[in-house]
């Protein structure tokens, strides 16, 4: 699919995603109306407010002169904090649009939503929408923290908390944006079937998938092991505003919470490890099928698709974790759903490195295959696509 045909669906999808999140943020004030707490429950209303507030220009229920928790009480200081908050949200929406359009263009170019690829394209664009939202929040977090009025106090831990906020809203809105994007891209493609996939020998595809999955496993099983994670979090060099980077590193490096069997009941420990195994299996399976789905396995699109595959695998693992926690007492739906987007920043980081490893392995292991191997790979790719 050419960029000329892909640009309009990507622009429409990015605009729709930004519009839906703007509407969601503007609706946050409704949660402060009298009676909402009695209707939804106080905890549920607070949970929803926490999801929507990062996309709102104003604090729900707060007057313009009261915005900024660190304000000195003067109108000038309050106006300054409010202006910083507006700047943060403007940067957030602008970065969201740019990141979504850029990644979606790459995906639609090499993974056109034609027959046999529509569902995969939808899932990839949906995952990239969540990744774009996370990146947008991360880019705008310095202004967001400054708008609270205490940006000089433990800056990096505050950034770690701000970068992981509001992603629950993106999960829902990205579904609509991805659906519209894929439908428009399919219409733009018309009868185009896209360039045939590059024949990749099965051994090369397996080696590339294994290399990428190994990077994911490093974060999931080694860095996330509780003693290692604790050591990472306690990193605290004395360098002024950039001290205590442990919280930030933990947010962007750890995909889970690995523990030894002795620290939990054996049944619960095995159930948690089943969640981790599911994540790795989904990543490997998606990366194994990736070369057969792409019309051309270039480095940028392999890296982008690997990030999407990691995010999708993380969502699948978190859904399984939600199902296992559904029997816990007082576990409401919103409280369970709050953890669906945990570790998405780490999925972005590890997916980026895993994508580079996958692309490099494909480059090293893919050569001029013998005719028989090339024919077998071509038959496999045709069946998969």
C-alpha positions in Angstrom: 0.0 0.0 0.0 1.4 3.4 -1.0 1.9 6.2 1.4 -0.5 8.3 -0.7 -3.3 5.9 0.0 -2.4 5.3 3.7 -2.0 9.0 4.7 -5.7 9.8 4.8 -6.8 6.9 7.0 -3.9 7.6 9.3 -4.7 11.3 9.6 -8.4 10.5 10.2 -7.6 7.9 12.8 -5.2 10.2 14.7 -7.7 13.1 14.7 -10.5 10.7 15.9 -8.3 9.4 18.7 -7.3 12.9 19.8 -11.0 14.0 19.6 -12.3 11.1 21.6 -9.7 11.7 24.4 -10.4 15.4 24.4 -14.1 14.6 24.8 -13.3 12.1 27.6 -11.1 14.7 29.4 -13.8 17.4 29.0 -16.3 15.0 30.5 -14.3 14.5 33.7 -16.2 17.4 35.3 -19.4 15.3 35.2 -17.9 13.0 37.9 -18.0 16.0 40.3 -21.7 16.5 40.0 -23.9 15.8 43.1 -25.2 12.3 43.1 -22.6 10.8 40.9 -20.8 9.2 43.9 -24.1 7.6 45.0 -24.9 6.3 41.5 -21.5 5.0 40.5 -20.0 4.6 44.0 -17.4 6.9 45.5 -14.5 4.6 44.7 -15.6 4.0 41.1 -16.1 7.7 40.5 -12.6 8.5 41.8 -11.2 5.7 39.7 -12.8 7.1 36.5 -11.7 10.6 37.4 -8.1 9.3 37.7 -8.4 7.9 34.2 -9.9 11.0 32.6 -8.0 13.8 34.4 -4.7 13.4 32.5 -6.6 14.3 29.3 -8.5 17.3 30.9 -7.4 20.9 30.7 -8.8 21.6 34.2 -9.0 19.6 37.4 -12.5 18.1 37.9 -14.4 20.1 40.4 -11.7 22.7 40.7 -12.1 26.4 39.9 -9.6 28.0 37.5 -8.0 30.0 40.3 -7.5 26.8 42.4 -5.7 24.8 39.9 -2.1 23.9 40.9 -1.6 22.1 44.2 1.5 24.0 45.0 0.1 27.5 44.4 1.1 30.2 46.9 -2.5 31.5 47.1 -2.0 34.5 44.8 -4.0 34.8 41.6 -0.8 35.2 39.6 0.7 31.9 40.8 -2.6 30.0 40.2 -2.8 31.4 36.7 0.8 30.3 36.1 0.1 26.7 37.2 -3.1 26.6 35.1 -1.1 27.9 32.0 1.5 25.1 32.6 -1.3 22.5 32.8 -2.8 23.8 29.5 0.6 23.7 27.9 1.1 20.1 29.1 -2.2 19.0 27.7 -1.6 20.8 24.4 1.7 19.0 24.0 0.1 15.7 25.0 -2.6 15.9 22.3 -0.1 17.2 19.7 2.4 14.4 20.4 -0.5 11.8 20.5 -1.5 12.8 16.9 2.0 12.9 15.6 3.1 9.5 17.1 -0.1 7.8 16.1 0.0 9.0 12.5 3.7 8.2 12.1 3.4 4.6 13.4 0.1 3.9 11.6 1.6 5.1 8.3 4.4 2.5 8.7 2.0 -0.2 9.6 -0.5 0.4 6.8 2.3 0.7 4.3 3.8 -2.7 5.0 0.7 -4.4 6.5 -2.2 -3.3 4.3 -5.6 -4.2 5.7 -6.6 -6.4 2.7 -8.1 -9.8 2.7 -6.2 -12.0 5.1 -4.6 -9.1 7.0 -7.5 -7.0 8.2 -7.7 -8.4 11.7 -4.0 -8.3 12.2 -3.8 -4.7 10.9 -6.6 -3.7 13.3 -4.8 -5.3 16.3 -1.5 -3.7 15.4 -3.0 -0.2 14.9 -5.0 -0.6 18.2 -1.8 -1.6 20.1 0.1 1.3 18.4 -2.7 3.7 19.6 -1.9 2.7 23.2 1.8 3.0 22.6 1.3 6.5 21.0 -0.8 7.5 24.0 1.9 6.4 26.4 4.6 8.2 24.5 2.5 11.4 24.4 1.9 11.3 28.1 5.7 10.7 28.7 6.7 13.6 26.4 4.3 16.1 28.2 5.0 14.8 31.7 7.6 17.5 32.6 5.1 20.3 32.1 2.4 18.3 33.9 4.7 17.8 36.9 5.6 21.5 36.9 1.9 22.4 36.9 1.5 20.7 40.3 3.8 23.4 41.8 6.4 21.0 43.3 8.5 20.0 40.4 11.7 20.5 42.3 10.9 17.8 44.8 11.8 14.2 43.7 11.4 15.1 40.0 12.1 11.7 38.5 9.8 9.7 40.8 7.1 12.2 40.0 7.8 11.8 36.3 7.5 8.0 36.7 4.0 8.4 38.2 2.9 11.0 35.6 4.0 8.9 32.7 1.8 6.0 33.6 -1.4 8.0 34.0 -4.5 8.0 31.8 -3.6 5.0 29.7 -6.8 3.2 30.6 -8.7 5.9 28.5 -6.5 5.3 25.5 -7.2 1.5 25.5 -10.9 2.2 24.9 -10.6 5.1 22.5 -7.9 3.5 20.5 -10.3 0.7 19.6 -12.6 3.1 17.7 -9.7 4.9 16.1 -8.1 1.7 14.9 -11.4 0.4 13.5 -12.0 3.6 11.6 -8.4 3.7 10.3 -8.5 0.1 9.1 -11.9 0.4 7.4 -10.8 3.6 5.6 -7.5 2.0 4.6 -9.3 -1.0 3.2 -11.5 1.3 1.2 -8.5 3.3 0.0 -6.8 0.1 -1.0 -9.7 -0.9 -3.2 -8.9 -4.0 -5.1 -5.2 -3.7 -4.3 -3.9 -6.9 -2.8 -0.5 -5.4 -1.8 2.9 -6.5 -2.8 3.4 -10.2 -2.1 5.3 -11.0 1.2 9.0 -11.5 0.9 9.8 -15.2 1.2 11.4 -15.8 4.5 12.7 -19.3 5.4 10.9 -20.8 8.4 14.2 -21.3 10.2 15.1 -17.6 9.8 11.6 -16.6 11.0 11.9 -18.8 14.1 15.4 -17.5 14.9 14.2 -13.9 14.6 11.2 -14.6 16.8 13.4 -16.3 19.4 15.9 -13.4 19.4 13.1 -10.9 20.0 11.4 -13.0 22.6 14.7 -13.4 24.5 14.9 -9.6 25.0 11.3 -9.6 26.3 12.1 -12.5 28.7 15.2 -10.6 30.0 12.9 -7.9 31.3 10.1 -10.3 32.4 12.2 -12.9 34.2 15.5 -11.2 35.1 15.0 -7.5 35.6 11.5 -8.0 37.1 12.8 -10.6 39.6 11.9 -8.9 42.9 15.5 -8.6 44.4 16.8 -7.2 41.1 13.8 -4.9 40.7 14.4 -3.7 44.3 18.1 -3.0 43.5 17.0 -1.0 40.4 14.5 1.1 42.4 17.0 1.9 45.1 19.4 3.6 42.7 19.8 7.1 44.1 22.8 9.1 42.9 23.1 12.6 44.4 22.8 14.8 41.3 20.2 17.4 42.2 16.9 17.2 40.2 18.0 14.0 38.5 18.5 12.1 41.8 16.5 8.9 42.6 16.1 7.6 39.0 15.2 4.1 40.3 11.4 4.7 40.1 11.8 5.9 36.5 14.0 3.0 35.5 11.5 0.6 37.1 8.6 2.1 35.2 10.4 1.7 31.8 12.3 -1.5 32.3 10.2 -4.0 34.3 7.4 -6.0 32.5 6.2 -7.9 35.6 6.9 -8.9 39.1 8.8 -12.3 39.2 9.0 -13.9 42.7 10.4 -17.2 43.9 7.9 -20.0 44.9 8.6 -19.6 48.6 7.2 -16.1 48.7 3.6 -17.1 47.8 1.4 -20.2 47.9 2.4 -22.7 45.2 -0.9 -22.6 43.4 -0.9 -18.8 43.2 2.7 -18.7 42.2 2.1 -21.2 39.3 -0.9 -19.1 38.2 1.2 -16.0 38.0 3.9 -17.8 36.1 1.2 -19.0 33.6 0.5 -15.3 33.0 4.2 -14.7 32.2 4.4 -17.8 30.0 1.3 -16.5 28.0 3.0 -13.2 27.4 6.2 -14.9 26.1 4.2 -17.3 23.9 2.1 -14.5 22.4 5.2 -12.5 21.6 7.0 -15.4 20.0 3.9 -16.4 18.0 3.3 -12.9 16.7 7.0 -12.4 15.8 7.1 -15.8 14.1 4.2 -14.8 11.9 5.4 -11.3 11.3 7.6 -11.8 8.2 4.8 -13.7 6.4 2.4 -10.8 7.0 4.6 -7.8 6.0 5.0 -7.0 2.4 8.6 -6.0 3.1 10.4 -6.6 6.4 12.2 -3.2 6.8 13.8 -2.3 10.1 11.4 0.6 11.0 8.3 -1.5 10.4 9.7 -4.6 12.2 10.6 -2.5 15.2 7.1 -0.8 15.2 5.3 -4.1 14.7 7.4 -5.7 17.5 6.4 -2.9 19.9 2.8 -3.5 18.9 3.2 -7.3 19.4 4.7 -6.7 22.9 1.8 -4.4 23.9 -0.7 -7.0 22.6 1.0 -9.8 24.5 1.0 -7.6 27.6 -2.7 -6.9 27.3 -3.5 -10.6 26.8 -1.5 -11.4 30.0 -3.1 -8.7 32.0 -6.6 -9.9 30.9 -5.7 -13.4 32.2 -4.4 -11.8 35.4 -7.8 -10.0 35.7 -9.6 -13.2 35.3 -7.6 -14.9 38.0 -8.3 -12.0 40.4 -12.0 -11.8 39.7 -12.7 -14.1 42.6 -11.0 -11.8 45.1 -13.4 -10.2 47.6 -14.3 -6.6 46.9 -12.6 -6.7 43.5 -14.8 -4.4 41.4 -14.6 -4.3 37.6 -13.0 -0.9 37.5 -10.4 -1.9 40.1 -9.5 -5.0 38.1 -9.4 -3.1 34.8 -7.1 -0.5 36.3 -4.2 -2.9 36.0 -4.7 -3.7 32.3 -2.2 -1.1 31.1 0.4 -1.7 33.8 3.9 -2.0 32.4 3.1 -0.5 29.0 6.1 1.9 29.2 8.3 -1.2 29.8 6.6 -2.9 26.8 7.6 0.1 24.7 11.2 0.0 25.8 11.6 -3.8 25.6 9.6 -3.9 22.3 12.0 -1.4 20.8 15.0 -3.4 21.7 13.3 -6.7 20.8 12.4 -5.2 17.4 15.9 -4.2 16.7 17.1 -7.7 17.6 14.4 -9.3 15.4 15.3 -7.1 12.4 19.0 -7.8 12.9 18.5 -11.5 13.1 16.3 -11.5 10.0 19.0 -9.6 8.1 21.7 -12.1 9.3 19.8 -15.3 8.7 17.9 -14.4 5.5 19.9 -15.0 2.4 19.4 -16.5 -1.0 17.7 -19.7 -0.1 17.9 -22.8 -2.2 15.0 -23.2 -4.7 13.3 -25.9 -2.6 13.5 -23.8 0.6 12.3 -20.7 -1.2 9.3 -22.6 -2.7 8.4 -24.0 0.8 8.7 -20.5 2.4 6.6 -19.0 -0.4 3.9 -21.6 0.1 3.9 -21.0 3.9 3.7 -17.2 3.4 0.9 -17.6 0.9 -1.0 -19.8 3.4 -0.5 -17.4 6.2 -1.5 -14.3 4.2 
